[in-house]
Amino acid sequence: MIKLEDVTVIYNNKTLGIKDINLEIKKGEFVGIIGPSGGGKSTLLKTINLLVKPVKGKVYIDGREITNLDTSSLRKVRRQIGFVFQDYNLVERSSVLANVLLGRLGYMSSLQSFFNLYKDSDYYLALQGIKEVGLEDKIFARADRLSGGQKQRVAIAKALCQQPGIILADEPVSNLDLKVGENIMNYFKKINEKQKITIVINLHDVNLALKYCHRIVALSKGQVLFDKKTGEVDEQLVQKVYL
Ligand SMILES: Nc1ncnc2c1ncn2[C@@H]1O[C@H](COP(=O)(O)OP(=O)(O)OP(=O)(O)O)[C@@H](O)[C@H]1O
């Protein structure tokens, strides 16, 4: 469960990111965040795992407040939260397998990670993730040899390798053409349905959000304009968001 209580983010003491956000996302939900550029979508997502720190308000994960945690406790919380970025965030010169294994770093000591001391169970989880996104035939390929869609599938496998309860995805399809984007969305759908992983995804393509997400949260000027089940969102409502 994710809960934000009166959360405000201000960058550099002057630029508003999000303002007084109250939001509760239950386990297993598939939530799409939409809204105009600069509306606060990215800030909202990054606040959930405290990549961005609020100036006001509280963030809870599974009922536990995380806003006041020390670095080591926050690291433990973060390893249950996968993050998929728009630009894939891969080590380009490393193999698919090496990239996916990075999902295990949060579970290792700094010495273990320095020497790449992965356990058999880490390899097992990496292979499971790679299979889940259908990249078995690319396991030893270098990331920079892959297409954009394949790179994003590696990023999803890496997130899965963390064994997360939550995956946050920040515009994961906006660098991809529509067909490839739909393919990626289908992977998120499968993961959500099969593994019951909570998915919160920022999408500037409203049609994709309406097609795949169960719930839509619209943000503008850092505030929630509406928060509804997808079936309750009509064209008029969407138009108001982008006015
Ligand atoms: N690192 C930062 N430093 C300063 N201001 C920032 C930073 N990140 C975001 N902002 C500002 O915070 C506000 C919200 O931005 P945010 O990126 O969260 O919106 P967004 O809805 O994700 O937009 P986009 O769709 O363009 O990515 C904007 O005014 C933006 O300029």
The ligand as a Tripos MOL2 file, in Angstrom:
@<TRIPOS>MOLECULE
LIG
   31    33     1     0     0
SMALL
NO_CHARGES

@<TRIPOS>ATOM
      1 N1         15.0520   18.7540  -10.4610 N.pl3     1 LIG1
      2 C1         14.2510   19.8150  -10.5450 C.ar      1 LIG1
      3 N2         14.6980   21.0480  -10.1910 N.ar      1 LIG1
      4 C2         13.8990   22.1340  -10.2670 C.ar      1 LIG1
      5 N3         12.6040   22.0910  -10.6880 N.ar      1 LIG1
      6 C3         12.1220   20.8950  -11.0720 C.ar      1 LIG1
      7 C4         12.9060   19.6960  -11.0240 C.ar      1 LIG1
      8 N4         12.1480   18.6590  -11.4610 N.ar      1 LIG1
      9 C5         10.9400   19.1760  -11.7650 C.ar      1 LIG1
     10 N5         10.9210   20.5210  -11.5400 N.ar      1 LIG1
     11 C6          9.7770   21.4240  -11.7370 C.3       1 LIG1
     12 O1          8.6800   20.8880  -11.0020 O.3       1 LIG1
     13 C7          7.4740   21.0330  -11.7260 C.3       1 LIG1
     14 C8          6.8400   19.6680  -11.9420 C.3       1 LIG1
     15 O2          7.6920   18.9510  -12.8240 O.3       1 LIG1
     16 P1          7.5420   17.3870  -13.1440 P.3       1 LIG1
     17 O3          8.7350   16.9830  -13.9300 O.co2     1 LIG1
     18 O4          7.2370   16.6780  -11.9000 O.co2     1 LIG1
     19 O5          6.2370   17.3880  -14.0660 O.3       1 LIG1
     20 P2          5.7760   16.3120  -15.1370 P.3       1 LIG1
     21 O6          4.2750   16.3220  -15.0910 O.co2     1 LIG1
     22 O7          6.4440   15.0150  -14.8910 O.co2     1 LIG1
     23 O8          6.2650   16.9480  -16.4920 O.3       1 LIG1
     24 P3          6.8170   16.2250  -17.8260 P.3       1 LIG1
     25 O9          5.6620   15.4880  -18.3920 O.co2     1 LIG1
     26 O10         7.2630   17.3780  -18.6750 O.co2     1 LIG1
     27 O11         7.9360   15.3310  -17.3860 O.co2     1 LIG1
     28 C9          7.8340   21.7450  -13.0300 C.3       1 LIG1
     29 O12         7.6310   23.1350  -12.8610 O.3       1 LIG1
     30 C10         9.3050   21.4470  -13.1850 C.3       1 LIG1
     31 O13         9.9660   22.4760  -13.9100 O.3       1 LIG1
@<TRIPOS>BOND
     1     1     2 1
     2     2     3 ar
     3     2     7 ar
     4     3     4 ar
     5     4     5 ar
     6     5     6 ar
     7     6     7 ar
     8     6    10 ar
     9     7     8 ar
    10     8     9 ar
    11     9    10 ar
    12    10    11 1
    13    11    12 1
    14    11    30 1
    15    12    13 1
    16    13    14 1
    17    13    28 1
    18    14    15 1
    19    15    16 1
    20    16    17 2
    21    16    18 1
    22    16    19 1
    23    19    20 1
    24    20    21 2
    25    20    22 1
    26    20    23 1
    27    23    24 1
    28    24    25 2
    29    24    26 1
    30    24    27 1
    31    28    29 1
    32    28    30 1
    33    30    31 1
@<TRIPOS>SUBSTRUCTURE
     1 LIG1         1 GROUP 0 **** ****
